[in-house]
Amino acid sequence: MELFSSEFNRLESALNVLSAKHSVIASNVANIDTPKYKAKEINFQQAFSASLEKHGLAMKKSHEKHLGAGSLTSSPSAFVTEQVNNFMRNDGNNVNIDNEMLSLSENSIRYDMTVRMLSMKFEHLKYTISEGRRA
């Protein structure tokens, strides 16, 4: 029997991807005044799927021609791409601070939710180990 279920691995993978996404957003905000800087983003779904496969938690394919994430690298930074948006300033920079702040808020909420889920898992494990007694 496994002490930590695959849920711990999924939550760890989500935290790693969300942390990498936070770094990318922070980089975009830091470069808001850099001429010709192109805003970056991480495709959460692709990075998360690849991270799951790294832990042996492959997602099911609904069709044999679908590509699996296994052929992709499992590092979230490998999924950083330039944002495609219509916003462009005269200096060639396409960072939109409003969009970045929105993305940062959404990412922070997802990160906090994932940390809470992980904390609840550990509380449940602690309760189980103590056989339900209050310690």
C-alpha positions in Angstrom: 0.0 0.0 0.0 1.3 3.4 -0.9 1.5 5.9 1.9 0.9 8.9 -0.3 -1.7 8.5 -3.0 -1.4 9.7 -6.6 -3.4 12.7 -5.5 -0.3 14.1 -3.7 1.6 13.8 -7.0 -1.1 15.5 -8.9 -1.2 18.4 -6.4 2.6 18.6 -6.4 2.5 18.8 -10.2 -0.2 21.5 -10.2 1.8 23.6 -7.6 5.0 23.3 -9.8 3.2 24.5 -12.9 1.4 27.3 -11.1 4.7 28.4 -9.5 6.3 28.5 -13.0 3.3 30.4 -14.3 3.7 33.0 -11.5 7.3 33.5 -12.4 6.4 34.1 -16.1 3.7 36.6 -15.1 6.2 38.4 -12.7 8.7 38.5 -15.6 6.1 40.1 -17.8 5.3 42.8 -15.2 9.0 43.4 -14.6 9.6 44.0 -18.3 6.7 46.3 -18.8 9.0 49.2 -19.8 11.5 47.1 -21.8 11.4 48.1 -25.5 10.5 45.2 -27.9 9.8 42.8 -25.0 7.1 40.2 -25.9 4.9 39.0 -23.1 5.1 35.3 -22.3 2.7 32.7 -21.0 2.5 29.0 -20.0 -0.1 26.7 -21.3 -1.2 25.2 -18.0 -3.0 22.2 -19.4 0.0 21.0 -21.5 2.5 21.6 -18.7 0.3 19.9 -16.2 -0.4 16.9 -18.4 3.4 16.4 -19.1 4.1 16.7 -15.4 1.5 14.1 -14.6 3.1 11.7 -17.1 6.4 12.3 -15.4 4.9 10.9 -12.2 3.3 8.0 -14.1 -0.2 9.5 -14.0 -0.9 9.6 -17.7 -4.2 11.1 -18.8 -6.4 8.9 -21.0 -6.5 9.4 -24.7 -9.9 9.4 -26.3 -8.5 8.7 -29.8 -5.4 6.8 -30.9 -4.2 9.7 -33.0 -4.2 12.2 -30.0 -0.7 13.2 -28.9 0.3 12.3 -25.4 2.3 14.7 -23.2 4.9 11.9 -22.8 6.8 13.0 -25.8 7.1 16.5 -24.3 9.5 17.5 -21.6 8.1 17.6 -18.1 9.6 20.9 -17.1 6.9 23.7 -17.0 9.4 26.2 -18.4 9.4 24.2 -21.6 5.8 25.4 -22.2 6.6 29.1 -22.1 5.4 30.7 -25.3 5.0 34.3 -26.5 1.5 35.6 -25.9 -0.6 36.2 -29.0 -2.5 39.5 -28.5 -3.4 42.5 -30.5 -1.9 44.9 -27.9 1.3 46.6 -29.0 2.9 49.8 -27.9 5.0 52.1 -30.1 8.2 50.7 -28.5 7.3 47.2 -29.6 6.4 46.0 -26.1 3.1 44.0 -25.9 2.8 43.6 -22.1 -0.7 44.7 -21.0 -0.6 45.4 -17.3 -4.3 44.9 -16.8 -4.2 41.4 -18.4 -1.1 40.5 -16.4 -2.6 41.6 -13.1 -5.8 39.5 -13.9 -3.6 36.5 -14.7 -1.7 37.0 -11.5 -4.9 37.1 -9.5 -6.3 34.0 -11.1 -3.0 32.1 -10.7 -2.8 33.1 -7.0 -6.3 31.9 -6.4 -5.6 28.6 -8.1 -2.3 28.2 -6.1 -4.0 29.0 -2.8 -6.8 26.5 -3.6 -4.2 23.8 -4.4 -2.2 24.4 -1.2 -5.5 24.2 0.8 -6.3 20.9 -0.9 -2.8 19.5 -0.1 -3.1 20.8 3.5 -6.5 19.0 3.8 -4.9 15.8 2.5 -2.2 16.0 5.2 -4.7 16.8 7.9 -6.7 13.7 6.8 -3.5 11.6 6.9 -2.6 12.9 10.3 -6.1 12.1 11.6 -5.9 8.6 10.1 -2.4 8.0 11.7 -3.6 9.1 15.1 -6.6 6.7 14.7 -9.0 9.5 15.1 -7.8 10.6 18.5 -7.1 14.2 19.1 -3.4 14.7 19.6 
